């Protein structure tokens, strides 16, 4: 009896050691994946069929939507490519953000520190009986509670913009 129990326990223990990272993003439903469907813009007839540009295989069509560009436009940004100098409208913002210096390797430094953080948080979470998305649990202390932060600034006497009520 003891030997049978041990033989059943070994595969379970080995299966629990699989490291899938913090995010467990598997589709567990049998229905369609709604994130795989990308709506397109309505078709439009060109003013002249003889002046159409040549087709570009593998490139975007005029009816293809870009979620990234639509998001940038939704928050008031510009989607134009600007490899030149910083526009005058953004000069004050850039000067203020870089007043204490700019680290050219900030992205690499942040990626390395985040990888170390995730490794440290996932150290003792290898054994799981059920699939769990640990991302929100691991980053809970890093998240900013917008309502609490706005109340803190208001209590300190700072002018704060109005915000929708907390649900």
Secondary structure as UniProt FT lines:
FT   HELIX           2..16
FT   HELIX           34..36
FT   HELIX           49..51
FT   TURN            57..58
FT   TURN            62..63
FT   HELIX           67..74
FT   TURN            75..76
FT   HELIX           88..90
FT   HELIX           91..97
FT   TURN            98..100
FT   TURN            104..105
FT   HELIX           106..121
FT   TURN            122..124
FT   HELIX           135..138
FT   HELIX           140..142
FT   HELIX           146..155
FT   TURN            156..157
//
